[in-house]
């Protein structure tokens, strides 16, 4: 499963092509005033990612823009963490007495209809849309906001509302899925455990995101919730995940983009270019099968897994 997800991520978000992600340069030492390496471009191409190493206060090290090789290693860790989190929450890791997270819960059979494949595919789609799996988002370096923008060593890792991690867990709601009895603070300092390098913080962030997606699917599956029967379950779940209140919101095109990503990932296909116009999926199997999306040129299929 990890290899499958990693392949989709590498094709959907090519590594080493963003100026927001940094990579340490150990050969330059740890003295900001006296580097032990040559401060010159790291590659010959006329690209900003080839710029010479510089000192990054946030990392306490000399850094360069992230290379494709370093980005691929980071992607590998992220997908490892995602599969570990999904397997743990669905009780697929062999732990006795484990109670599985409800993922497409069948109330008659009292078992999950959903699979690890559909769970991780939806989480991957949400992660790509939320963060592009950038290094500054993983570590929480800087903040992206129209009113409180704070670039730290070129990074804008936290969201406008101080959202944290690849899946941009929001401080207003994330505590409910972290086993906390109440919201520790209003600005999101309590989300720090979801940030950092390595597999462990990413796994914690993935667990929160998976629990939020599962809650969204469960909530939107209720018959009395608006939009729960009009659209595919994945559309409704990703809509609620993105808005926190609606199972049928286009959300400025974000819902359809994430849903299209999910459908393609379930088919083993990488992402297509990001859409520019919002559009809801067709509401019947007949239409979903025959009518192509204006964005991608492929049908918006209803995924039943």
N, C-alpha and C positions, 0 to 999 in steps of 0.2 A: 504493500500500500504506500509506504514512504517513497519508494522509487517512482511509482506512478504519479504521486502528487508533486514530487520534485521535478519530474519531467514537464508537467503542466506549468509549474511556476517558472521554470527556466525559459520556456517558450513564450509565456505570457508577459513576463517582466524580465527581459534580457539583463543579465548581471553586468555591473561595471559601467552603467550608463547614466548615473545620476551624480550631481554635485552635492547632494545632501548627505551622502554616505562617506564615511572616513575609514581609513585603515591605518593602524599603527605601523611605524617604521622602526623596528627594534635596533637596526644597525646605526641609527642616528643618536643613540644613547638617551639619557634622561636629563640632560642639562639644557635648559632653554637658551642659554647664552653661548654654549660651546658644543655644537653638534659634532658627532664623530663620523659624519658622512658628508658627502658632497651635496650641497644645496643647489641642485640643478634639476631640470625636467626629468621625470622618471621614464618617459617614452618620447619617441620622435614625432608622433602624429600631432598635427595642429589642433589639439583638443584641450579643453580646460581640465580634463581629468589627468592630463600629463604634466600639470604644474608641479613645480619643485615642492619637496616636503616643507611643512611649516609646523610651528609649535601650537598645540591645542591645549589651552588651559583646562578645559573640561575633562580631558583624558589624561592630563599630566604627562604627555608624550609627544614626540614628533609624529606627524601624520601626513598622509597623502590621500588624494581621492581614491576611493575603493576600486581595486582592480577586479576584473571579472572572476579571477580565481578565488579571491577573498570573499566576494559576494556569493559565489556558488557554495563555498563552505558554510557561510552563514545561512543560506537557503536550506542547506542540508540539515543543519541544526534545527531550523524552524519547523521543517516538515517532520523531523523525528519527534519534536516536542508535540506537534499537533496529533500525530498518530498515537503517541503515548497517552495524551490527555483523553482522546476519544476512546481508546481501548479501556482505559481505567474507568471512565464514567459509564460506559456500556457494559462493564464487568466482563470484558473479554481477555483480561490478563490473568485469569486463573485464581483470583483471590476468593477464598471461601467466605460465604455469608455476605457477599457484596449485593447491594440492591441497585439494579441498573437505572440510569437516568431514563426518563420516559422520552422516547424518540419515535414518534408515530405510534403511540400506544393504542393497542387494540383492547378495548374495554371488555369484549366478550371472551377473547382468548387470554386476556391478562398477560400480554407479551408485546414486545416491540415489533412493529412492522418495518420500521426504519433500519437501515444498515450502517455500518461504519463507513462504507463507501459514500453514501448520500450525506452523512453527517460531516465528514471531512471535506467533501467537495463543496458543500455549502459554506463551511468555515473558511476554506481557501478563497472562495469567491468574495466573501465579506472582507477578508484580510487584504486581498489585492485592491479592492475598491477603497478601503479605509486608509491604507498606508503605502501600498506598493511595496511592502516589505523592505522599507528603507532602514538603514542603520540608525539614523537619528531618531526615528520613531521607536525603534526597539529599545534604545537607551534613554529616551525622553530628553534629548538634548535640544533646548530651545523651545519656542512656542509659536504656533501659527495662529495669528488673530489680526483682524482688521484694526482693533482698538488697543490690544495689548501684545502686539507682535514683539517677540524677543528672539533674535537670532544668536545662537551660541555656537561659535566656531562654524558658522554657516548652516547650522541645523535649525529646523522648526518642528521638533519631534512631538511636542504636546499640542493637542488641538485647541480650538478657540475656547472651549469650556474646560480646559485642562484634561481632556481625554488622554488616556495612556495606553501604550502598547500597540502592537500590530493591528489589533481589532478595536482600538480606540474606545476602551471602556470608559463610560461617562461617570464622573464622581457622584452625580445625583442618584444613580441606580445601581452601580456596580457592587456596592457593599452588600446588597441583598444576595448576591451570588458568590460572595467570598466567605460565607459563614459568620458574618458579623451581625450582632444584635441591633446595632444602630449605626447611623452614618457618623464616622469618627470626626470628620471635618468637612467644611463646605468647599474647600478649594482643591481637594484631591491629593493631599499629601499621603493619604493612606494607600494610594495606588502604587507607591514606590516599589513594592515587591513584584509588581508586574513588569518592571523595567530593568534592563541590564543585559550584559553579554552572557552568552552561554545558553544551555538548554533549559535550565531550571526556571528562570523568570519567564521565558517564553511559554513553557508548559503551564505555568500558573495563569498567564494571560489567556492561553488557549482554553483552559478549563472554564474560566469566567465567560469567555465568548461562546463556548459550546452550551453552557448552561443557559445563557441568554437566548441563544437560538432555539434551544429545546423548549424553553418557556414560551417563546414567541409562537412556535408551531403548536404547542398545546393550547395556548390561549386562542389563537385564530382558528383552531379546529372545533371550537365550541359553536353550536348551531345558532346561538343568539347573537354572536358577534358580527357586526357589519363587515361584509366582504369575505367571511369565512367559507362560503360555498360558491362564491362567484368566480374565484380565481384559483389557480393551482396552489397547493399547500406551500410550496417553496416561495412563491410570489408573496403570499400573505405573511409568511414567517419573516422574510427579509424586509418586508414593508414595516412590520411591527418592530423589528430589530433596529431599523434605521430611524423610526419616528418616535417609538415608545408609546404610541397611542392608536395607531391606525393599521388595519390589516389590508387596506386597499388604496394606499397612497402611492402616487407616482414618485413623490419626494424629489421633484425637480429632475426626474430622469434617473435618479440613483437606483431606485428599486428595479427598474427594467434592466439596467446595466448589470446589476448584481445577479438578477435572475437569469439573464442570458449567459453570463459567465458560468453559473451553476449548471445550466442545461448542457453547455458545451463540455464542461468538465465531466459530467456524467457520461457523455459520449466519448470521452477520451480525447477531446479536441482542445487546443489552447485558445486563449482569448483573441477576440478581434478588436480593432480600434474602438475606442470609447465612443459611445453614441452622443449625439448633440440634441436630439429631440425626445421628449418624454412620450411614452406610449404604453398603454396597458395591454397585457396579453389577451387573446381571445378567450371567451369564457366557456366554450364548448369544445369537445374533442374534435368535432368536424372542422371547426374553424381553426383550431390550434394545429391540426394536421395539414391543412391546405394553404392557409394564409401565411405568407412570409412576413417577418418583421421588417419594418422600414429601415431599421438600424443595421441589421446584420445580413439580410438577404436569406436567412434560414428560418424555418418554421419555429415558432415558440411551442415546443412540445410540453405536454404535461408529464412530469416524471412521477411515477407512482411508487418508487422504492422508498 
